[in-house]
Amino acid sequence: QLKVNEIIKQSGSSITIGETGDTVSGPFTNVPAFHVWLSGDQSQTQNSNSKINYNTTIFDTNSAFNTSTYKFTVPSGQAGKYWITVSAGIDGSDANGRLRVFIFINGSATTFGSFGIGATNDYGGVNQTSCICNLSVGDYVEGYINYTGTDNITGQIYKTWMTGYKLIGA
């Protein structure tokens, strides 16, 4: 049994510790991490960017997602690369519509996903986009939708959600 507070390498590029199934904490974990969703339908402004009001937390390891302002803010000491995904659904589909979903960083669109709807249906649709984002302390991330139809944003856990986590080793 070895108990130490610090390991200093003499040479080489890696240190192997533990066995399969071991768990780690601290700098070896993908935190901060969060998963939120929209718990009720939300109206949107046709042909305009509408912020998605993700108001319900599934988990939030660092209490960094604000369900009142609907945004994730990078906490102190947690700058780095993050995997972010935004998903949004609509509750119906106007014919020949277009559904766009955006990731906004600090108030500006960073990435988006887009798809067209060819015919009217009652099933709605879901669109998602993801990015690896290089974020600094205090940067904030939001989800937006831009839909050419008049349908509501669907408040369902499996359609309208946002998730993110800090990448380790990136």
URRA-V185150 format. One record per residue. RES is the residue in three letters. OMEGA is omega in radians with two decimals (999 if undefined). Layout:
# URRA-V185150
RES,OMEGA + RES,OMEGA
This chain:
# URRA-V185150
GLN,-3.11 + LEU,3.11 + LYS,-3.12 + VAL,3.04 + ASN,-3.07 + GLU,3.03 + ILE,3.13 + ILE,-3.14 + LYS,3.02 + GLN,-3.13 + SER,3.13 + GLY,-3.06 + SER,-3.14 + SER,3.06 + ILE,3.11 + THR,-3.13 + ILE,3.02 + GLY,-3.12 + GLU,3.09 + THR,-3.14 + GLY,3.09 + ASP,3.07 + THR,3.13 + VAL,3.08 + SER,3.12 + GLY,-3.02 + PRO,-3.11 + PHE,-3.10 + THR,-3.12 + ASN,3.08 + VAL,0.12 + PRO,3.09 + ALA,3.14 + PHE,3.00 + HIS,-3.10 + VAL,3.11 + TRP,3.10 + LEU,-3.00 + SER,3.10 + GLY,-3.14 + ASP,-3.13 + GLN,3.06 + SER,3.10 + GLN,3.13 + THR,-3.08 + GLN,3.10 + ASN,3.10 + SER,3.06 + ASN,3.13 + SER,3.10 + LYS,3.12 + ILE,-3.06 + ASN,3.09 + TYR,-2.95 + ASN,-3.10 + THR,-3.09 + THR,2.96 + ILE,2.95 + PHE,3.14 + ASP,-2.97 + THR,-3.07 + ASN,-3.09 + SER,-3.07 + ALA,3.07 + PHE,-3.11 + ASN,-3.11 + THR,3.01 + SER,3.11 + THR,3.04 + TYR,3.12 + LYS,3.04 + PHE,3.09 + THR,-3.11 + VAL,-3.13 + PRO,3.10 + SER,3.10 + GLY,-3.04 + GLN,3.07 + ALA,3.10 + GLY,3.12 + LYS,-3.11 + TYR,2.95 + TRP,-3.13 + ILE,3.04 + THR,3.06 + VAL,3.09 + SER,3.10 + ALA,3.10 + GLY,3.03 + ILE,-3.01 + ASP,3.08 + GLY,-3.13 + SER,3.02 + ASP,-3.13 + ALA,3.08 + ASN,3.12 + GLY,3.08 + ARG,3.14 + LEU,3.11 + ARG,3.08 + VAL,-3.03 + PHE,2.85 + ILE,3.08 + PHE,3.02 + ILE,-3.14 + ASN,3.05 + GLY,-3.13 + SER,3.12 + ALA,-3.14 + THR,3.14 + THR,3.09 + PHE,3.00 + GLY,-3.06 + SER,2.98 + PHE,-3.14 + GLY,3.13 + ILE,-3.01 + GLY,-3.07 + ALA,3.11 + THR,3.05 + ASN,-3.13 + ASP,-3.03 + TYR,-3.11 + GLY,-3.13 + GLY,3.12 + VAL,3.07 + ASN,-3.12 + GLN,2.97 + THR,-3.13 + SER,3.02 + CYS,2.87 + ILE,-3.01 + CYS,3.06 + ASN,-3.02 + LEU,3.07 + SER,3.08 + VAL,3.13 + GLY,3.05 + ASP,3.12 + TYR,-3.05 + VAL,-3.13 + GLU,3.04 + GLY,3.13 + TYR,3.06 + ILE,3.01 + ASN,-3.05 + TYR,-3.11 + THR,3.12 + GLY,-3.08 + THR,-3.09 + ASP,3.10 + ASN,2.93 + ILE,-3.04 + THR,3.08 + GLY,3.11 + GLN,-3.03 + ILE,-3.09 + TYR,3.11 + LYS,-2.99 + THR,-3.07 + TRP,3.09 + MET,3.12 + THR,3.10 + GLY,3.07 + TYR,3.11 + LYS,3.11 + LEU,3.06 + ILE,3.10 + GLY,-3.10 + ALA,999
